[in-house]
């Protein structure tokens, strides 16, 4: 029964707070009025759900080495293979934002503020990062980062001004060490003059090809007791047979 107990414990604990399975998967700075929509997409590349309340999303502007504001603490449970979209827009209200106008649905997080432009870094932290926390991992631990710490992205390979960037398949959290080779970039100003249809065709908030096959189904929470009961009965039957032998 010891093996059964250990297996049951693993099933129940899972990796709900796993920092190894959450990545920044898309960054967009588009060209509708006000430079909108602006958004960051996160994706669960693992095989178990992630509790987003254990993470926060912040940004560095221009060549700053600190954040100007506390990082946004996330919320909700992100299923395996699913994506979570954070929209940055001053008029971010459900059903009436530029994001909604372009894509026809609301982002998962509607953040009231245009905090990012095409030369800014995006940082995913484990825990709630404060504006005073350094972005070198000595404050809240860094899970993933888009862009180079303290570097103005203008003129770099990762600049996304009036453009977009999407994470390549099979990429993993970088712990704060950015690698441009893990990304595909539209190139600066790629969306200049773009229509709404052009923006929709070039970007894909809410869906990301991580290159990893997620499970087709996960047992509902109410079925765990049935699974554990079945495991217990199987273990009891095995021991009974073994004694008879």
N, C-alpha and C positions, 0 to 999 in steps of 0.2 A: 504493500500500500504506500510505501514511502515514495516510489516513483510516481504513483498516481497523484499523491498530494503535491509533489513538486510541480507536476504538469499543470494541475489545477491552479496553483499559485501563479504560475507563469501566464496562464490564460487571463486571470483576473487582473494582474498588474499591467500586462501589456507594455506599451511605450507611449502612454497618453501625454507625457511631457518630454518626449524624446527630441533632443536638439539635433539629432543626427538625420532627421527626416524632413525638416522644414527648410525650404529654400526661397530666396527671392527669384521669381521665375520670369517676370516681365516688368519693364519700366517704360512709361509713355509720357511724353510732353508734346501734346498735339497743337493744332493751329486754328481751332475755332476761337471766337472772341475771348480775349483774356488768356490765350495760350492753353485752352482746354480742349478735351479733357486731359487731366493729369492723374495718373494712377500708378500704383505699385501692386503687383500680383504676387502672392505667396502660394506655394504648392506643397502639399504633403506627398513626398516621394516614397514614403514607407508603406507598410502593409497593415498598419493599425491606426485607429483614430488618434488625433492630437488635440489636447486641450489648449486652445490658443491663449487662455488667460495666464499662462505661464510665460508669455512672450510680449515684447513691445517693439514698436517700429519707430525709429528716429531718423534724423537727417542732419547732414552738415552742409552749409551753404558756402558757395564760392571756395575760398581756400581756408575756411575756418577749421580749426582743429577741435572745436567743441560744438555741441548742439545749442541752438538758441532757445529751445523749449524742451520740456520733458518729453520723452518718447511716448507715443500713443500705445496704451495698454490694450491689447487685443482681447477678444472674447469669442466664445462659441467653441464647438467641437468640429474639427475639420477631418472629414472622412478620408480614408486612404485614397490617394489619387486625385482628390479634389483640390480646388484652388479658392483662395480668399482674396478679394480685391479691396484695396484701400484707395478711395478717391480723394484728391485734394482740390477743393473748390470753395470759394467764399460763399456762394449761394447754394451750398450742398443741402438741399431738402428733398425728401423722398418724392419721386415722380416729377420733379421739375428742374433737376440739375442738367447741365450740359452733358454730363456722362449719360444720364437717362435719355436725353434727346438723341444722342449719337447711337447708343447701343440698345435702347428699348427696355432696359432693366436697370435697377439700382445697384450700386456697388454694395458690398457687404458692410464696409465702414464708410460713412460719409463724414469726412473731416473738414470742418469749416476753416479753410485757410489754404492759399496756394503756396505751399511751403517748398516746393521743388521746381527747379528749372533744369535745363539740359546739362548743367555743369556741376550738379550737386550729388553728394553721396547719400545712399540709402543704407541704413544699418538695422539689422534684425538682432535684438538682444534676447537673452534668456533672463526673465524677470523684468521688473519695471525700472528702466533706465531714466535717470534724472538729467536735467540740463547740465548740471555740474559734473556729471560722471565723465571721465576721460574716455575717448573712443579707441583706446588701445587694449581694451579687455581687462584693465585693472579695476574698473568699476563693475557695472553689470557685464557678465560675460557676453562676448559677441558670437552669435551663431553664424551669421552670414553678412556679407557686405557687397554692395554694388558701388564700384569706384574706389579710388585710392585715398586713404586717410589723409586729410589736410591738403589735397590737391585740387585746384580748380580744373574741372574737366574740359574747359574750352580748349579745342585744338588737340585733345587726346584721342586715342582710338575708341574710348568709351563714351565720348560726348553724344548726348541724345537730345540736343536742342532742336525743337520742332521735329522730333523724330521718335524713335522707339528702339528698344533693345530687348531681346528675348533669350532666355537661358537655353543652352543646347541640351539635348537628351543626355542622360546618364551623368549629369553634374551633381555634385554633393555640396553641402554647406562648407564654406571656405574658412570659417573661424576668424574672418577679418582680413585674410590675405587674398586680395582680389586678383583674378586671372582673366584677362580679357579674352583669352582663347576659349573660355567656356561659354562665350556669348556670341550671338549673331546681332549685328547692328544695322539699322536702317541707314545710318550716316547722317551727319548734321544737316538740318534743313530739308530732309527727305519728304516732309509733309507740307512744305510751303505751297500754298495754293490748293491744297487737297480738299476735296469735297467730303461730306460725311461718309459717302459710300467708299471713298478712297481710304479714309481712316479705318473704317470697319474692315476693309479687305486687308489692311496692313497689320492690324492688331487683333488680339484675341483674349480680352479679359475674361477670366473665369474658366478657361480651358487651357491646359498645358500638356504637351507631350514630354513626359519625363523620361521616356524610353524604358520604363519599368512597368511590368504588368501587375496591376493591383488585383486583389482577390475579387471575384465576381460577386460574392456575397459575404456578409459578416453576420453571425448569429445575433439576433436581437437580444437586448439586455435581459429580457424575461426568460430566455431559453438557457442561460448559463446554469441555473439550478438543475435543469433537466440533464444537461451535459454532464455536470459533476455527479449527479445521482447515477447516471448510466456508467460513468467511470468507476464509481464506488461499487456498483453491483457487479461489474465485470471483474474487478479486483477480488471481491468476495468469492465469486464463482471459481476463479482461478485457484484461490487458496483451498477451497473445498475439494476441488478435483485433485489438487496436488496431495492433500492429506489422504485421500482415498487410495491414491497410487502408492 
